[in-house]
Amino acid sequence: MIKSSLPPIISKQVLEDGVEWQLRIDAELPYFNGHFPEQAVLPGVTQLDWAVQLGAAEFGYRPEVQTLEVLKFQQLILPGSQVRLKISLNRAKHKLTFAYFQDDQRYGSGRICLAPLQSNQEAC
């Protein structure tokens, strides 16, 4: 996965079951260019990339995806909004679970299987 720029991070909170970031989705982010002319929308691939980057860095993995599971995009993330991104880890299976949300709004979620840290570790 190509490393992209992360959005401005307003806050980060470590929880018992994961980590949660508050992100500011500035209209000036380059990911909105041409996606779409009538109404700019944050691409799902960008949301996925941010989850991989933040989750891998937080939990000590390389940002190398082996498989994607249960990927859903429920609502559009528009420029000028703020969203929360929560990521939790199942270390035994090398899986990150992520969800983008704000209050009652659910934007996107999924499960990502990352490459094991060591070659002798069992993959997903």
C-alpha positions as CSV (number, residue, x, y, z in Angstrom):
1,M,0.0,0.0,0.0
2,I,1.4,3.4,-0.9
3,K,1.9,5.6,2.1
4,S,-0.2,8.7,2.0
5,S,-0.3,11.8,4.2
6,L,-2.5,11.5,7.3
7,P,-5.1,14.1,8.1
8,P,-4.6,16.5,11.0
9,I,-5.0,14.6,14.3
10,I,-7.0,16.6,16.9
11,S,-6.7,14.0,19.7
12,K,-5.7,10.5,20.5
13,Q,-7.0,8.4,23.3
14,V,-5.7,5.0,24.3
15,L,-8.6,2.7,25.4
16,E,-8.7,-0.7,27.0
17,D,-9.7,-2.3,23.7
18,G,-7.8,-0.1,21.3
19,V,-6.9,3.4,20.3
20,E,-9.2,6.2,19.1
21,W,-8.2,9.3,17.1
22,Q,-10.2,12.4,16.3
23,L,-9.4,13.5,12.8
24,R,-10.1,16.7,11.0
25,I,-10.9,16.2,7.3
26,D,-9.8,19.4,5.7
27,A,-11.2,20.4,2.4
28,E,-7.7,21.0,1.1
29,L,-6.6,17.4,1.4
30,P,-5.5,16.2,-2.0
31,Y,-7.7,13.1,-1.9
32,F,-10.7,15.2,-2.7
33,N,-9.4,16.3,-6.1
34,G,-11.5,14.8,-8.8
35,H,-13.4,12.5,-6.4
36,F,-16.1,13.7,-7.4
37,P,-16.7,16.9,-9.3
38,E,-20.3,17.4,-8.1
39,Q,-19.6,16.7,-4.4
40,A,-16.1,16.0,-3.0
41,V,-16.0,12.7,-1.1
42,L,-13.1,11.1,0.9
43,P,-12.2,7.9,-1.1
44,G,-12.6,4.6,0.7
45,V,-9.1,3.6,-0.3
46,T,-7.8,6.7,1.6
47,Q,-9.8,5.7,4.7
48,L,-8.3,2.2,4.5
49,D,-4.8,3.5,4.0
50,W,-5.1,5.8,7.1
51,A,-6.4,2.9,9.2
52,V,-3.4,0.7,8.1
53,Q,-0.8,3.5,8.7
54,L,-2.1,4.5,12.1
55,G,-2.9,0.9,13.3
56,A,0.5,-0.5,12.1
57,A,2.4,2.4,13.7
58,E,0.4,2.2,17.0
59,F,0.7,-1.6,17.4
60,G,4.3,-2.1,16.0
61,Y,3.6,-3.7,12.7
62,R,4.8,-2.9,9.2
63,P,2.0,-1.3,7.1
64,E,1.8,-4.4,4.9
65,V,-1.7,-5.8,4.3
66,Q,-2.2,-9.5,3.6
67,T,-5.9,-9.6,3.4
68,L,-9.0,-7.3,3.8
69,E,-12.1,-8.6,5.5
70,V,-15.6,-7.3,6.1
71,L,-14.9,-3.9,4.4
72,K,-18.0,-1.6,4.6
73,F,-18.5,2.1,3.7
74,Q,-21.9,3.2,5.1
75,Q,-21.8,7.0,4.8
76,L,-19.8,9.5,2.9
77,I,-17.0,11.5,4.6
78,L,-17.2,15.0,3.3
79,P,-14.7,17.8,3.4
80,G,-14.7,20.0,6.4
81,S,-15.9,17.3,8.8
82,Q,-14.4,15.7,11.9
83,V,-14.5,11.9,12.4
84,R,-13.3,9.5,15.0
85,L,-11.2,6.5,14.0
86,K,-11.1,3.6,16.4
87,I,-8.7,0.7,15.9
88,S,-8.3,-2.4,17.9
89,L,-5.8,-5.3,17.5
90,N,-6.2,-9.1,17.7
91,R,-2.4,-9.7,18.1
92,A,-2.7,-13.5,17.9
93,K,-4.2,-13.2,14.4
94,H,-2.4,-10.0,13.3
95,K,-5.8,-8.4,12.6
96,L,-6.8,-4.7,13.0
97,T,-10.4,-3.9,13.3
98,F,-11.2,-0.3,12.4
99,A,-14.3,2.0,12.4
100,Y,-14.8,5.6,11.3
101,F,-17.7,7.3,13.1
102,Q,-18.9,10.5,14.8
103,D,-21.6,10.4,17.4
104,D,-24.4,8.2,15.9
105,Q,-23.0,8.4,12.3
106,R,-21.1,5.3,11.0
107,Y,-18.9,6.0,8.0
108,G,-16.8,2.9,7.4
109,S,-15.4,-0.2,9.0
110,G,-13.4,-3.3,8.3
111,R,-10.9,-5.8,9.4
112,I,-7.3,-5.9,8.0
113,C,-4.9,-8.8,8.3
114,L,-1.3,-7.5,8.5
115,A,1.8,-9.4,7.7
116,P,3.4,-11.0,10.8
117,L,6.4,-9.2,12.2
118,Q,8.6,-12.2,12.0
119,S,8.8,-14.8,9.2
120,N,8.4,-17.6,11.7
121,Q,5.1,-16.3,12.9
122,E,1.9,-17.8,11.5
123,A,0.1,-15.6,8.9
124,C,-3.6,-14.8,8.9
